[in-house]
Amino acid sequence: MPTENCPTCGSPGRLNLKHDDKKVLGILRAERPLLEHEHDWVHQNIATLDDHLLSLRQSLCRLESLAALIQTQIDTTSTAKQQLESISAPIRRLPRDILLEIFSLCHPGLDHKPRLATRDYPWTLGHICHWWRDIVHSSPTLWSVVILYPPYNPETVETLLQRSGNVPLSVYIFVHHPGGSTHSSTIIDRIMGLCHRWSKLELHAHASLCVGPPYVDKLPSFFPHLRTLKVLGTWSSSIVPVLDAPLLKTVRLDDQLPLQSVPNHITHLALSNLSIEELPMLLSFPNLVELHFKVKYSTQDAAPTSTITHPTIRCLSVSGTSMLPFLTLPALEHFQYVDRIRANSVISAFLSRSRCTLKTLLANMRYDDELFLELLGSQPSLCRLLIDPIGDCNHHAVIRKLSSPDFLPNLEHLSFPYVDIEAVRMIRARWYTPTRRIRTFAIINTSSKVVFMDGMEAMINEGLDVKVAEGPRRRELWLDPLMTETEDVLY
């Protein structure tokens, strides 16, 4: 059974044991003791196979060493190639200002647990290469977001403040002492000393501000550059004084902070709750452009004796419609409402009394009836309509009405809870019209989009913008078109 080594790699050849296998089987099946010459034959073959196994194992070791060497050379060559390719990568050809804009868009926001740590943005951007590190460390705007969520490292906060230079700061302070963690009084005092740079403040006041010296327990009152304010928490009235903020425009509050603490020149106001007793206070904000509120339960005895007329509010979002009979808004253009009762008659009366001309209507309601169709028909100037039902709601009557381009002739943007054959026909009727046609169709419920998207393929190819809503539904956004690039209104 001699073998010859492979002329290419030197490995031993394969043993041909077919004849020998038959002889072994014959011996195993024989019901007799082995003969003397058979003993010799077995021992000789075992020795031969042992030598062959040893030769194979030695060859395998040589091949494994060779494979490891080749893999090392592959890795080295690949790294060298990647380095050469990275020199001409598009990201390296971008100007500094474009890169800086991209970096600013990488901020993760506060959707998850907020924190300030060197393993997060913007520190991680400086770990890529020397050029990026130079850009990041020399760009104060990337270091302008201060998040104080205990526990945190005071040295990290101080480093961020130093790198922020003198640019305006967005400050987020979370006061609720989770697991006994409290704010560093030194850092709080340091941040308060920079209040002249604050352009945005978000305060979650669920406990006292500090529990140790120097016992900072209240915000300053003067903020010369503050433009945006959000305050939540049961301790907000204890921490936030009456504010002197000449540039403040956007305010979001819960019901713990009185409206009297807010300057009267603001333009955008979002309230987690508004009672009917507080309704007349809206007149103390003569420049108000947009108002969001949720109706707070109160007794009917507290209702105003006459309607409150506010001349400048153009955008209104309400959760609950019980206070609309006491409100008149002649300048209203963008209107959103959420209600679980039959409120169409209340809304129709409110719009009729206000004598306003709507451009946007966002309807989140449980019931759909003829009054809703009459409501829509009374606003022929509508160019944007969103219908997002609460629970099961049949909108076939609305679809049939919208199938006529003469109904809401200025409608350009439509958002609907679903898409079916009837909805596709309606979109087709409004797309192939000689007059002003629909431009955008958004589908809120994604479950049926795949089945009927093919029916709109031709219109999409011709320019119809079809969007599929992603993420949570009924997210509260500013309605003012000038505020479309700003953050959400969160209650």
C-alpha positions as CSV (number, residue, x, y, z in Angstrom):
1,M,0.0,0.0,0.0
2,P,2.7,2.5,-0.7
3,T,1.6,6.1,-1.7
4,E,3.2,8.9,-3.6
5,N,3.3,12.5,-2.3
6,C,1.4,15.2,-4.2
7,P,3.8,17.0,-6.6
8,T,2.0,20.3,-5.9
9,C,1.7,20.6,-2.1
10,G,3.8,17.7,-0.9
11,S,0.9,16.0,0.9
12,P,0.9,12.2,1.1
13,G,-1.2,10.4,-1.5
14,R,-4.4,8.6,-0.7
15,L,-4.1,4.9,0.3
16,N,-6.0,2.4,-1.9
17,L,-7.4,0.0,0.6
18,K,-10.2,-1.5,-1.5
19,H,-8.6,-5.0,-1.9
20,D,-7.4,-4.9,1.7
21,D,-10.8,-3.9,3.0
22,K,-12.3,-7.0,1.4
23,K,-9.6,-9.2,3.1
24,V,-10.3,-7.6,6.4
25,L,-14.0,-8.2,6.1
26,G,-13.3,-11.8,5.2
27,I,-11.2,-12.3,8.3
28,L,-13.8,-10.6,10.5
29,R,-16.6,-12.9,9.2
30,A,-14.6,-16.1,9.5
31,E,-15.5,-18.0,12.6
32,R,-12.0,-19.2,13.4
33,P,-8.9,-18.0,15.0
34,L,-6.4,-16.0,12.9
35,L,-3.6,-17.9,11.2
36,E,0.0,-17.0,11.9
37,H,0.6,-15.3,8.5
38,E,-2.7,-13.3,9.0
39,H,-1.3,-11.9,12.4
40,D,1.8,-10.7,10.6
41,W,-0.3,-9.1,7.8
42,V,-2.5,-7.2,10.3
43,H,0.5,-5.9,12.3
44,Q,2.3,-4.8,9.1
45,N,-0.8,-2.8,7.9
46,I,-1.4,-1.2,11.3
47,A,2.2,0.0,11.2
48,T,1.8,1.3,7.7
49,L,-1.4,3.2,8.6
50,D,0.3,4.7,11.7
51,D,3.1,6.1,9.5
52,H,0.5,7.4,7.0
53,L,-1.5,9.2,9.8
54,L,1.7,10.8,11.1
55,S,2.6,12.0,7.6
56,L,-1.0,13.4,7.1
57,R,-0.9,15.2,10.4
58,Q,2.5,16.8,9.7
59,S,1.2,17.9,6.3
60,L,-1.9,19.4,7.9
61,C,0.2,21.4,10.3
62,R,2.3,22.7,7.4
63,L,-0.9,23.7,5.5
64,E,-2.4,25.4,8.6
65,S,0.7,27.4,9.1
66,L,0.7,28.3,5.4
67,A,-3.0,29.3,5.6
68,A,-2.4,31.5,8.7
69,L,0.5,33.2,6.9
70,I,-1.7,33.8,3.8
71,Q,-4.6,35.1,6.0
72,T,-2.2,37.5,7.7
73,Q,-1.0,38.8,4.3
74,I,-4.7,39.1,3.1
75,D,-5.6,41.2,6.2
76,T,-2.5,43.4,5.8
77,T,-3.2,43.9,2.1
78,S,-6.9,44.6,2.7
79,T,-6.0,47.2,5.4
80,A,-3.6,48.9,3.0
81,K,-6.2,48.9,0.3
82,Q,-8.9,50.4,2.6
83,Q,-6.5,53.1,3.7
84,L,-5.8,54.0,0.1
85,E,-9.5,54.0,-0.8
86,S,-10.4,56.1,2.3
87,I,-8.1,58.9,0.9
88,S,-10.5,59.4,-2.0
89,A,-13.7,58.7,0.0
90,P,-16.5,61.2,-0.6
91,I,-16.7,62.1,3.1
92,R,-13.1,63.3,2.9
93,R,-13.8,65.6,0.0
94,L,-16.6,67.4,1.8
95,P,-15.9,71.0,2.9
96,R,-15.6,71.6,6.6
97,D,-18.9,73.5,6.8
98,I,-20.8,70.6,5.2
99,L,-19.2,68.1,7.5
100,L,-20.1,70.3,10.5
101,E,-23.8,70.4,9.3
102,I,-23.8,66.6,9.0
103,F,-22.3,66.3,12.5
104,S,-25.0,68.6,14.0
105,L,-27.7,66.3,12.5
106,C,-26.2,63.3,14.3
107,H,-27.4,64.5,17.7
108,P,-29.4,61.5,19.1
109,G,-32.1,63.6,20.8
110,L,-33.8,62.8,24.1
111,D,-36.0,59.9,23.0
112,H,-34.0,57.4,25.1
113,K,-32.5,57.9,28.6
114,P,-30.7,61.2,28.4
115,R,-27.1,61.3,29.5
116,L,-23.9,63.2,29.1
117,A,-20.9,60.8,28.7
118,T,-17.6,60.8,26.8
119,R,-18.7,57.5,25.1
120,D,-21.5,59.4,23.4
121,Y,-22.1,62.3,21.0
122,P,-20.1,64.5,20.3
123,W,-17.0,62.8,21.7
124,T,-17.4,59.7,19.5
125,L,-17.1,61.9,16.3
126,G,-13.6,62.8,17.3
127,H,-12.5,59.1,17.4
128,I,-12.7,58.6,13.7
129,C,-9.6,60.5,12.5
130,H,-7.4,63.5,13.2
131,W,-9.3,65.7,10.8
132,W,-12.7,64.9,12.3
133,R,-11.3,65.4,15.8
134,D,-9.9,68.9,14.8
135,I,-13.3,69.8,13.4
136,V,-15.2,68.6,16.4
137,H,-13.0,70.1,19.0
138,S,-12.9,73.5,17.2
139,S,-16.6,73.7,16.6
140,P,-18.4,75.2,19.7
141,T,-21.9,74.6,18.2
142,L,-21.4,70.8,18.6
143,W,-20.9,71.3,22.3
144,S,-23.8,73.6,22.9
145,V,-26.2,70.9,24.3
146,V,-26.0,70.5,28.0
147,I,-27.9,67.5,29.5
148,L,-27.9,67.3,33.3
149,Y,-29.3,63.9,34.2
150,P,-27.8,62.6,37.4
151,P,-25.5,60.8,38.0
152,Y,-22.9,62.5,35.7
153,N,-19.3,63.4,35.8
154,P,-18.8,67.1,36.7
155,E,-15.5,67.1,34.8
156,T,-17.3,65.9,31.6
157,V,-19.8,68.8,32.0
158,E,-17.0,71.3,32.5
159,T,-15.1,70.0,29.4
160,L,-18.3,70.5,27.3
161,L,-18.8,74.0,28.6
162,Q,-15.2,75.0,27.8
163,R,-15.5,73.7,24.3
164,S,-18.8,75.4,23.7
165,G,-17.0,78.8,23.7
166,N,-19.6,81.6,23.8
167,V,-22.3,80.1,21.6
168,P,-25.9,79.9,22.8
169,L,-26.7,76.9,24.9
170,S,-29.6,74.4,24.9
171,V,-29.9,73.3,28.5
172,Y,-31.8,70.2,29.7
173,I,-32.2,69.7,33.5
174,F,-33.8,66.6,34.9
175,V,-34.5,66.9,38.6
176,H,-36.0,63.7,40.1
177,H,-33.0,62.1,41.9
178,P,-33.3,58.6,40.5
179,G,-32.0,56.0,42.9
180,G,-30.8,58.8,45.2
181,S,-28.6,60.4,42.6
182,T,-28.6,64.2,42.9
183,H,-27.2,67.1,41.0
184,S,-23.8,68.5,41.7
185,S,-24.4,71.9,43.3
186,T,-21.2,73.2,41.9
187,I,-22.2,72.3,38.3
188,I,-25.7,73.7,38.9
189,D,-24.2,76.9,40.1
190,R,-21.8,76.9,37.1
191,I,-24.7,76.4,34.7
192,M,-26.8,79.1,36.3
193,G,-23.9,81.5,35.9
194,L,-24.2,81.0,32.1
195,C,-27.9,81.7,32.0
196,H,-27.2,84.7,29.7
197,R,-26.2,82.2,27.0
198,W,-29.3,80.0,27.3
199,S,-31.3,79.9,24.1
200,K,-33.4,76.8,25.1
201,L,-34.3,75.4,28.5
202,E,-36.1,72.1,29.2
203,L,-36.7,71.5,32.9
204,H,-38.2,68.3,34.4
205,A,-38.8,69.5,37.9
206,H,-39.9,66.5,39.9
207,A,-37.9,67.3,43.0
208,S,-35.9,70.1,44.6
209,L,-33.1,71.4,42.4
210,C,-30.1,70.7,44.8
211,V,-29.8,69.1,48.2
212,G,-26.3,70.3,49.1
213,P,-24.3,73.5,49.2
214,P,-24.5,76.1,47.7
215,Y,-28.2,75.1,47.8
216,V,-29.3,76.5,44.4
217,D,-33.1,76.1,44.6
218,K,-34.4,78.5,42.0
219,L,-33.6,79.5,38.5
220,P,-32.5,83.0,37.7
221,S,-35.2,85.3,36.4
222,F,-33.4,87.1,33.6
223,F,-32.6,85.2,30.4
224,P,-31.6,87.7,27.7
225,H,-31.3,85.1,24.9
226,L,-33.9,82.5,25.9
227,R,-36.2,81.6,22.9
228,T,-37.7,78.2,23.8
229,L,-38.9,77.0,27.2
230,K,-40.4,73.7,28.3
231,V,-41.2,73.1,32.0
232,L,-42.7,69.9,33.5
233,G,-43.0,68.6,37.0
234,T,-44.6,69.1,40.4
235,W,-41.8,71.3,41.7
236,S,-41.8,73.7,38.7
237,S,-43.6,76.5,40.5
238,S,-41.0,76.4,43.2
239,I,-38.0,76.4,40.9
240,V,-39.2,78.7,38.1
241,P,-39.7,82.4,39.0
242,V,-41.6,85.0,37.0
243,L,-39.4,85.1,33.9
244,D,-37.9,88.1,32.2
245,A,-37.0,86.8,28.8
246,P,-37.3,89.4,26.0
247,L,-36.7,87.0,23.2
248,L,-38.8,84.1,24.4
249,K,-41.3,82.9,21.8
250,T,-42.0,79.2,22.3
251,V,-43.3,77.9,25.6
252,R,-44.6,74.4,26.7
253,L,-45.9,73.9,30.2
254,D,-47.8,71.5,32.3
255,D,-50.4,72.7,34.8
256,Q,-48.0,73.1,37.7
257,L,-46.5,76.4,36.5
258,P,-48.9,79.3,36.4
259,L,-49.3,81.3,33.1
260,Q,-48.4,84.4,35.0
261,S,-44.8,83.3,35.1
262,V,-44.5,83.5,31.3
263,P,-43.8,86.8,29.5
264,N,-46.8,88.1,27.5
265,H,-45.0,88.6,24.3
266,I,-44.7,84.8,23.4
267,T,-46.1,83.6,20.1
268,H,-46.4,79.8,20.6
269,L,-47.9,78.2,23.7
270,A,-48.5,74.5,24.4
271,L,-50.3,73.6,27.6
272,S,-50.8,70.0,29.0
273,N,-54.0,71.3,30.6
274,L,-56.1,74.4,30.4
275,S,-59.1,75.0,32.6
276,I,-62.1,77.1,31.6
277,E,-61.3,79.5,34.4
278,E,-57.9,80.2,32.7
279,L,-59.4,80.8,29.3
280,P,-59.7,84.6,29.7
281,M,-55.9,84.7,30.5
282,L,-55.2,84.0,26.8
283,L,-56.0,87.6,26.2
284,S,-52.9,88.6,28.1
285,F,-50.8,87.2,25.3
286,P,-51.6,89.6,22.4
287,N,-49.0,88.2,20.0
288,L,-50.0,84.6,20.3
289,V,-49.9,82.8,17.0
290,E,-50.3,79.1,18.0
291,L,-52.0,77.4,21.0
292,H,-52.1,73.8,22.0
293,F,-54.1,72.6,25.0
294,K,-55.9,69.7,26.6
295,V,-59.2,70.5,28.3
296,K,-59.0,70.3,32.0
297,Y,-62.2,69.3,33.8
298,S,-64.0,72.1,35.6
299,T,-67.5,73.0,36.7
300,Q,-69.9,74.7,34.3
301,D,-70.3,77.5,36.8
302,A,-66.8,78.7,36.0
303,A,-67.6,79.3,32.3
304,P,-67.1,82.8,31.0
305,T,-70.2,84.9,30.5
306,S,-69.2,85.7,26.9
307,T,-66.9,84.2,24.3
308,I,-63.2,85.0,24.4
309,T,-62.1,86.5,21.1
310,H,-58.4,86.3,20.3
311,P,-57.5,88.2,17.1
312,T,-54.0,86.7,16.4
313,I,-54.2,83.0,16.9
314,R,-53.7,81.3,13.5
315,C,-53.0,77.7,14.7
316,L,-55.0,75.8,17.3
317,S,-54.7,72.2,18.5
318,V,-57.2,70.9,21.2
319,S,-57.7,67.6,22.9
320,G,-61.3,67.9,23.9
321,T,-63.8,70.3,22.4
322,S,-65.8,71.4,25.4
323,M,-64.3,74.8,25.6
324,L,-64.7,75.7,21.9
325,P,-68.2,77.3,22.6
326,F,-66.4,79.9,24.6
327,L,-63.7,80.7,22.1
328,T,-63.7,82.8,18.9
329,L,-60.6,82.9,16.6
330,P,-61.2,85.0,13.5
331,A,-57.6,84.5,12.2
332,L,-57.6,80.7,12.5
333,E,-56.0,78.9,9.5
334,H,-54.7,75.6,10.9
335,F,-56.9,73.6,13.2
336,Q,-56.4,70.2,14.9
337,Y,-58.8,68.5,17.3
338,V,-59.0,65.2,19.2
339,D,-62.3,64.1,20.7
340,R,-64.0,60.8,21.6
341,I,-67.5,62.2,21.5
342,R,-69.7,63.5,18.7
343,A,-68.2,66.9,18.4
344,N,-68.9,67.9,14.8
345,S,-71.8,70.2,15.7
346,V,-69.6,72.0,18.3
347,I,-66.8,72.4,15.8
348,S,-69.0,73.6,13.0
349,A,-70.5,76.2,15.4
350,F,-67.0,77.3,16.5
351,L,-65.8,77.7,12.9
352,S,-69.0,79.5,11.8
353,R,-68.8,81.9,14.8
354,S,-65.1,82.6,14.1
355,R,-65.7,83.2,10.4
356,C,-62.2,81.9,9.8
357,T,-60.8,80.4,6.6
358,L,-59.1,77.1,7.2
359,K,-56.1,75.9,5.2
360,T,-55.4,72.9,7.4
361,L,-57.7,70.5,9.2
362,L,-56.4,67.6,11.3
363,A,-59.3,65.5,12.6
364,N,-58.7,62.8,15.2
365,M,-62.2,61.7,16.2
366,R,-64.2,58.6,16.9
367,Y,-67.4,59.4,15.0
368,D,-67.9,60.3,11.3
369,D,-71.3,61.5,10.2
370,E,-73.1,63.9,7.8
371,L,-72.2,66.8,10.1
372,F,-68.5,66.1,9.4
373,L,-69.2,66.3,5.7
374,E,-71.0,69.6,6.2
375,L,-68.1,70.8,8.3
376,L,-65.7,70.0,5.4
377,G,-68.0,71.5,2.8
378,S,-68.0,74.8,4.8
379,Q,-64.2,75.1,4.3
380,P,-63.6,75.1,0.5
381,S,-60.2,76.8,1.1
382,L,-58.8,73.6,2.7
383,C,-55.5,72.6,1.1
384,R,-54.4,70.0,3.7
385,L,-56.7,67.4,5.4
386,L,-55.7,64.7,7.8
387,I,-58.3,62.1,9.0
388,D,-56.9,59.9,11.8
389,P,-59.7,58.0,13.6
390,I,-59.8,56.9,17.2
391,G,-60.9,53.3,17.2
392,D,-62.9,51.8,14.3
393,C,-64.5,54.4,12.1
394,N,-66.1,54.0,8.7
395,H,-64.9,56.8,6.3
396,H,-66.5,55.5,3.1
397,A,-68.9,58.5,3.0
398,V,-65.9,60.9,3.2
399,I,-64.1,58.9,0.4
400,R,-67.1,59.1,-1.8
401,K,-67.5,62.8,-1.2
402,L,-63.8,63.4,-1.9
403,S,-64.0,61.5,-5.2
404,S,-65.5,64.6,-6.7
405,P,-62.8,67.2,-7.4
406,D,-65.4,69.9,-7.0
407,F,-65.6,69.1,-3.3
408,L,-62.7,70.9,-1.5
409,P,-61.3,72.1,-4.9
410,N,-58.1,73.5,-3.3
411,L,-57.1,70.2,-1.5
412,E,-53.5,69.3,-2.3
413,H,-52.4,67.2,0.7
414,L,-54.5,64.4,2.1
415,S,-53.7,62.0,4.9
416,F,-56.0,59.0,5.4
417,P,-56.0,56.1,7.9
418,Y,-55.9,53.4,5.2
419,V,-55.9,52.7,1.5
420,D,-58.3,50.4,-0.3
421,I,-59.7,50.2,-3.8
422,E,-62.2,52.9,-3.1
423,A,-59.5,55.2,-1.8
424,V,-57.3,54.5,-4.8
425,R,-60.2,55.5,-7.1
426,M,-60.7,58.7,-5.1
427,I,-57.0,59.6,-5.4
428,R,-57.1,58.8,-9.2
429,A,-60.2,61.1,-9.6
430,R,-58.4,64.0,-7.9
431,W,-55.1,63.3,-9.7
432,Y,-56.5,63.3,-13.2
433,T,-58.4,66.5,-13.0
434,P,-57.8,69.6,-15.2
435,T,-58.0,71.9,-12.2
436,R,-55.9,72.0,-9.1
437,R,-55.0,68.4,-8.3
438,I,-53.8,66.5,-5.2
439,R,-50.0,66.5,-4.7
440,T,-49.4,64.4,-1.5
441,F,-51.2,61.4,-0.2
442,A,-50.1,60.0,3.2
443,I,-51.2,56.6,4.5
444,I,-51.4,56.5,8.3
445,N,-52.1,52.8,8.8
446,T,-49.4,50.8,7.0
447,S,-51.2,47.4,7.2
448,S,-52.9,47.7,3.8
449,K,-50.4,49.7,1.9
450,V,-48.7,46.8,0.0
451,V,-52.0,45.5,-1.5
452,F,-53.1,48.7,-3.1
453,M,-49.8,50.6,-3.8
454,D,-49.7,48.9,-7.2
455,G,-52.9,50.7,-8.1
456,M,-51.2,54.1,-7.7
457,E,-47.9,53.2,-9.4
458,A,-48.8,55.1,-12.6
459,M,-49.7,58.2,-10.6
460,I,-46.5,57.9,-8.5
461,N,-44.4,57.7,-11.7
462,E,-46.2,60.9,-12.9
463,G,-45.3,62.8,-9.7
464,L,-47.8,61.9,-7.0
465,D,-46.0,62.0,-3.6
466,V,-47.2,59.0,-1.6
467,K,-45.9,58.7,1.9
468,V,-46.4,56.0,4.6
469,A,-46.5,57.3,8.1
470,E,-43.9,55.6,10.4
471,G,-43.6,55.6,14.1
472,P,-46.2,56.5,16.7
473,R,-49.4,58.0,15.5
474,R,-51.0,61.3,16.6
475,R,-47.7,62.9,17.4
476,E,-48.3,66.5,18.4
477,L,-46.4,68.9,16.1
478,W,-46.5,72.6,15.7
479,L,-49.0,73.5,13.1
480,D,-47.4,76.8,12.1
481,P,-45.7,76.2,8.7
482,L,-42.8,78.4,10.0
483,M,-42.2,75.9,12.8
484,T,-42.1,72.7,10.7
485,E,-38.4,72.2,11.2
486,T,-38.6,72.5,15.0
487,E,-39.1,69.7,17.5
488,D,-42.3,68.0,18.6
489,V,-44.8,69.4,21.1
490,L,-44.6,66.8,23.8
491,Y,-47.0,66.6,26.7
